[in-house]
Amino acid sequence: MTKRSKGRANGEGSIYEYPKGSGIWYAQIRLEHDQKKRRRAGTQRAARELLRQMQHERERGVNLGAQQPTIAQWCQMWLETFAINLKLNIKADYAGIIRRTITNAPIGRRRLDQLTPADVQAWVNDLATKVAPQTVRNAHARLHKALAVALRQRYIARNVADDTELPTVRRKPIHPLDFDQAAALLSEVDGHRWAALYRLAINLGLREGELLGLTWDAIDFKANAIRVDQQLQRVDGAFVLQTTKTKAGERVLTLDDDLIAVLRVHWRNMVEERLLSGPAWKDKLNLVFVSETGGPIHVSCLLDHFRQALKRAGLPAIRFHDLRHTAASLMLANGEPLVTVSKILGHSSPAVTATIYAHALDSSKASAIAALSQRLRKAT
């Protein structure tokens, strides 16, 4: 048996071939409490590099004595133990991404401390042949976050997902309605029990979840204001109210008399529906927009109605989210300041708004130039 050096201090190490002449080399480092950590290599040179790596990890504070999980196991541990501040729907989404892209992939079976940048890049490259670029980026973001927590917990010395080359994502074109088209849609749904929902979508640019999660206590009829601070989500088959997508999404919007009148009419109609339904009414969340039995609206039902309304109005097939784009585009085209529109939409900054609605800003710039030109012409 190959002799190993004795009496080495913590942090020191050695390399050795075992069995002698086998070509199998090991790098070994001594830890506290007379523990030892060793890693296997195929050559003496590789073993020497492994030893340097372990010494470096120890200097960085990595707990080399910790039981090292596989990537799949660590991702599960991360979600269950460390991701305590994630919203339930976000955590469920993360779990789904990990299950579909990591758990059963070769990378999922790699030990956490043995994962390399090349492993991550190979995983990304393979994934890119199977799913859309944005899905690849989402999966990589989840892995990167899990590894960042492993780094903080001293399982690893660096995040090997830091410098991965990711596929380019082309921003999907938006398809807002123009003013006449928006008016046609509102005319088509006029008199329907969700007419006020469409009006708020086009007038305020509320997100789908924000509309469906709006509660009556968030509407101040005396102050003509509406508070947007939560959204309706479905988690494990149950409807729950959660905070808005981002902190910037929390906002209070002042409504004009016309919008308040629309909501008052909607309120009266709901009271009438509730009385007619009697015990069958299932309103437990105090929602503004509900199903015919008072319960939360299933997104699929809303989207089906939306598609049919577009078809009846002779309008192009667009996404429901494009009504949010419609609100922004119409406000910008009407000359509203970018900062104001950004706050109404609940964006994190005007830069985000400018990036998404460059087309509307181009139209506004043209109108501004033309208006100033007319004024200057009259002044000369």
C-alpha positions in Angstrom: 0.0 0.0 0.0 1.2 3.5 -0.8 2.6 5.3 2.2 0.8 8.5 3.2 2.4 11.3 5.0 1.6 11.6 8.8 1.2 14.5 11.1 0.1 17.0 8.4 -1.7 20.1 9.7 -5.3 20.9 8.8 -5.5 22.2 5.3 -2.4 20.4 4.1 -2.7 17.5 1.7 -1.1 15.0 -0.5 -1.5 13.1 -3.7 -1.0 9.3 -4.2 -1.6 6.5 -6.6 -3.6 3.6 -5.3 -3.2 0.7 -5.9 0.3 1.3 -7.0 0.7 1.1 -10.8 -3.1 1.3 -11.3 -3.1 4.8 -12.8 -5.8 5.8 -10.3 -4.7 8.9 -8.4 -6.2 10.6 -5.4 -5.9 14.1 -3.9 -6.4 14.1 -0.2 -6.7 17.0 2.3 -6.8 16.8 6.1 -9.8 18.5 7.8 -10.7 19.2 11.4 -11.3 16.4 13.9 -8.9 14.2 11.9 -11.3 14.0 9.0 -10.0 13.6 5.5 -11.4 14.6 2.2 -10.2 12.9 -1.0 -11.1 13.2 -4.7 -10.2 10.8 -7.5 -8.3 11.7 -10.6 -7.1 9.9 -13.7 -3.5 11.3 -13.7 -1.0 12.6 -11.3 -1.2 16.0 -12.8 -5.0 16.0 -12.4 -4.7 14.9 -8.8 -2.3 17.7 -8.1 -4.8 20.2 -9.6 -7.6 18.7 -7.5 -5.4 19.2 -4.4 -4.8 22.8 -5.2 -8.6 23.2 -5.8 -9.5 21.7 -2.4 -6.9 23.9 -0.7 -8.4 26.9 -2.4 -11.9 25.9 -1.5 -10.9 25.5 2.1 -9.3 29.0 2.1 -12.6 30.4 0.7 -14.4 28.9 3.7 -16.0 25.9 1.8 -17.1 23.2 4.3 -15.3 20.3 2.6 -16.6 17.9 5.3 -20.2 18.5 4.3 -22.1 15.7 2.6 -22.3 16.8 -1.0 -25.7 16.3 -2.7 -26.4 15.9 -6.4 -27.5 19.0 -8.3 -31.1 17.7 -8.4 -31.0 17.0 -4.6 -29.5 20.5 -3.9 -32.2 22.2 -6.0 -34.9 20.5 -4.0 -33.1 21.4 -0.8 -32.8 25.0 -1.9 -36.6 25.3 -2.6 -37.6 23.5 0.6 -35.1 25.1 3.0 -33.8 28.4 1.7 -36.4 29.8 -0.7 -38.7 30.8 2.2 -39.5 34.2 0.8 -40.8 33.0 -2.6 -44.5 33.4 -3.3 -46.3 30.0 -3.5 -47.0 30.3 -7.2 -43.4 31.3 -7.9 -42.0 28.4 -5.9 -44.4 26.0 -7.7 -43.2 27.4 -11.0 -39.5 27.0 -10.0 -40.2 23.4 -8.9 -41.7 22.7 -12.3 -38.8 24.1 -14.2 -36.3 22.2 -12.1 -38.3 19.0 -12.5 -38.5 19.3 -16.3 -35.0 20.6 -17.1 -32.6 19.4 -14.3 -33.9 16.5 -12.3 -33.8 13.9 -15.0 -30.9 15.4 -17.0 -27.3 14.3 -16.7 -26.5 17.5 -14.9 -29.0 16.5 -12.2 -26.9 13.5 -11.3 -23.6 15.5 -11.0 -22.4 16.1 -7.4 -22.6 19.7 -6.4 -18.9 20.1 -5.7 -18.0 18.4 -9.0 -20.1 20.6 -11.3 -18.0 22.5 -13.8 -18.7 25.5 -16.1 -18.4 23.0 -19.0 -21.1 20.8 -17.5 -23.4 23.8 -17.3 -22.7 25.0 -20.8 -23.3 21.4 -22.2 -26.6 21.3 -20.3 -27.6 24.7 -21.7 -26.6 23.8 -25.3 -28.6 20.5 -25.1 -31.6 22.3 -23.6 -31.5 24.9 -26.4 -32.2 22.1 -29.0 -35.4 21.1 -27.2 -37.1 24.2 -25.9 -37.4 28.0 -26.6 -34.6 30.4 -25.8 -36.6 32.0 -23.0 -37.2 28.6 -21.4 -33.5 27.9 -21.5 -32.8 31.2 -19.8 -35.4 30.6 -17.1 -33.9 27.2 -16.4 -30.4 28.6 -16.2 -31.6 31.4 -13.9 -33.1 28.8 -11.5 -29.8 26.8 -11.5 -27.7 29.9 -11.0 -29.8 31.0 -8.0 -29.6 27.5 -6.5 -25.8 27.6 -6.9 -25.6 31.1 -5.5 -27.3 29.8 -2.3 -24.8 26.9 -2.2 -22.0 29.4 -2.4 -23.3 31.4 0.5 -23.8 28.2 2.5 -20.1 27.2 1.9 -20.9 24.1 -0.1 -18.9 25.4 -3.1 -16.2 27.9 -3.7 -17.7 29.6 -6.8 -20.8 29.7 -8.9 -19.9 27.8 -12.0 -23.0 29.1 -13.8 -21.7 32.7 -13.8 -20.3 32.9 -17.3 -22.6 30.6 -19.3 -23.3 31.6 -22.9 -27.1 31.7 -23.2 -29.3 31.8 -26.3 -30.5 35.2 -27.5 -34.2 35.9 -26.9 -36.0 38.0 -29.4 -38.6 40.3 -27.8 -42.1 39.3 -29.0 -43.8 42.0 -31.0 -46.7 43.6 -29.2 -50.0 44.1 -30.9 -51.9 46.9 -29.2 -55.3 48.0 -30.5 -55.7 51.5 -31.8 -58.3 53.8 -30.4 -61.1 52.9 -32.8 -60.4 49.2 -32.3 -60.4 49.6 -28.5 -63.7 51.4 -28.7 -65.1 48.6 -30.9 -64.1 46.0 -28.3 -65.7 48.0 -25.4 -68.8 48.4 -27.5 -69.0 44.7 -28.1 -68.8 43.8 -24.4 -71.1 46.6 -23.3 -73.8 45.1 -21.1 -71.8 42.0 -20.3 -71.1 41.2 -16.6 -67.4 41.7 -17.3 -67.7 45.0 -19.2 -66.1 46.9 -16.3 -63.1 44.5 -16.4 -62.4 45.2 -20.0 -62.7 49.0 -19.3 -60.2 48.8 -16.5 -57.9 46.7 -18.7 -57.8 49.2 -21.5 -58.0 52.3 -19.3 -55.5 51.5 -16.6 -53.4 48.7 -18.2 -53.9 46.4 -15.2 -52.3 42.9 -15.6 -54.6 39.9 -15.9 -53.8 38.7 -12.3 -54.3 42.3 -10.9 -57.8 42.5 -12.5 -58.9 39.1 -11.3 -57.4 39.8 -7.8 -59.0 43.2 -7.4 -61.2 43.3 -4.3 -63.9 45.8 -3.3 -62.0 47.1 -0.3 -59.3 48.3 -2.7 -61.7 50.7 -4.3 -62.3 54.0 -2.5 -65.5 55.5 -4.0 -65.2 58.7 -1.9 -61.6 59.4 -3.0 -62.1 58.2 -6.5 -59.1 55.9 -6.1 -58.2 52.3 -6.7 -55.4 50.4 -4.9 -53.5 47.8 -6.9 -51.4 45.7 -4.5 -52.4 42.1 -5.1 -53.1 39.5 -7.8 -55.1 36.3 -8.1 -53.1 33.2 -8.6 -53.8 29.5 -8.7 -51.5 27.3 -6.6 -52.0 23.6 -6.3 -55.5 23.9 -7.7 -56.6 26.6 -5.2 -57.1 30.3 -5.8 -55.0 32.6 -3.6 -54.4 36.3 -3.4 -50.8 37.3 -3.4 -48.9 40.6 -3.6 -48.2 42.1 -7.0 -45.5 40.9 -9.3 -43.0 43.5 -8.1 -42.8 46.1 -5.3 -43.2 48.8 -8.0 -46.4 47.1 -9.0 -48.1 48.3 -5.8 -49.8 51.6 -6.7 -52.8 53.8 -6.1 -54.5 55.2 -9.1 -56.9 58.1 -9.2 -60.0 57.5 -11.3 -62.2 60.1 -13.1 -65.9 60.3 -12.5 -66.7 58.2 -15.6 -64.6 55.2 -14.4 -66.1 55.5 -10.9 -69.6 55.4 -12.5 -68.6 52.3 -14.4 -67.6 50.6 -11.2 -70.7 51.7 -9.3 -72.9 50.2 -12.0 -70.9 47.0 -11.8 -71.3 47.0 -8.0 -75.1 47.3 -8.3 -75.2 44.5 -10.9 -73.2 42.2 -8.6 -75.5 42.9 -5.6 -78.5 42.0 -7.8 -76.7 38.8 -8.9 -75.9 37.9 -5.4 -79.5 38.3 -4.2 -80.8 36.2 -7.1 -78.3 33.4 -6.5 -78.9 33.2 -2.8 -77.0 30.4 -1.1 -75.4 29.4 -4.4 -73.2 32.5 -4.4 -69.6 31.6 -3.5 -67.9 34.9 -3.0 -65.3 34.3 -0.3 -62.5 36.7 -1.4 -64.7 39.9 -1.9 -63.5 40.0 -5.5 -64.7 42.8 -7.9 -64.8 40.4 -10.9 -66.3 37.0 -10.3 -67.8 34.0 -12.1 -71.6 33.6 -12.4 -71.6 31.9 -9.1 -69.5 34.5 -7.3 -66.2 32.5 -7.3 -62.9 33.5 -8.8 -62.8 33.7 -12.5 -60.8 30.9 -14.2 -58.3 32.5 -16.6 -59.4 30.0 -19.4 -63.0 31.3 -19.2 -61.9 34.9 -19.5 -59.6 34.2 -22.4 -62.3 32.2 -24.2 -64.7 35.1 -23.8 -62.0 37.6 -24.9 -61.3 35.6 -28.1 -65.0 35.4 -28.9 -65.5 39.1 -28.3 -62.6 40.0 -30.6 -64.1 37.7 -33.3 -67.6 39.2 -33.0 -66.1 42.8 -33.2 -64.1 41.9 -36.3 -60.8 42.6 -34.5 -57.5 40.9 -34.9 -56.7 37.9 -32.6 -54.4 39.3 -29.9 -53.4 38.2 -26.4 -55.3 39.5 -23.4 -52.0 41.0 -22.2 -52.1 43.2 -25.3 -54.9 45.2 -23.7 -52.2 46.4 -21.2 -50.1 47.3 -24.2 -53.1 49.1 -25.7 -53.5 51.2 -22.6 -49.9 52.2 -22.6 -49.7 52.9 -26.3 -52.9 55.0 -26.3 -51.7 57.1 -23.3 -48.3 57.7 -24.8 -49.8 58.5 -28.2 -52.1 61.0 -26.4 -49.0 62.8 -25.2 -48.9 61.6 -21.6 -45.4 61.8 -20.0 -43.4 58.6 -20.0 -42.9 58.8 -16.2 -46.6 59.1 -15.7 -47.4 56.1 -17.9 -44.7 54.1 -16.2 -46.2 54.7 -12.7 -49.7 53.8 -13.9 -48.5 50.5 -15.3 -46.5 49.7 -12.2 -43.1 49.4 -14.0 -39.9 49.4 -12.0 -38.6 52.4 -14.0 -39.5 54.6 -17.1 -36.6 52.9 -18.9 -38.6 49.7 -18.9 -41.6 51.5 -20.3 -39.5 53.1 -23.0 -38.0 49.8 -24.0 -41.4 48.1 -24.4 -43.2 51.0 -26.1 -40.6 52.5 -28.3 -43.1 52.4 -31.2 -45.5 54.6 -29.4 -42.8 57.0 -28.3 -41.7 57.3 -32.0 -45.2 58.4 -32.8 -45.3 60.8 -30.0 -41.9 62.3 -31.0 -43.3 62.8 -34.6 -46.4 64.5 -33.2 -44.3 66.7 -30.9 -42.0 67.8 -33.8 -45.0 68.5 -36.0 -46.8 70.5 -33.3 -43.7 72.6 -32.5 -43.2 73.1 -36.2 -46.7 74.5 -36.6 -46.2 76.9 -33.7 -42.9 78.2 -35.1 -44.4 78.7 -38.5 -47.2 80.8 -37.0 -44.7 82.8 -35.0 -42.7 83.9 -38.1 
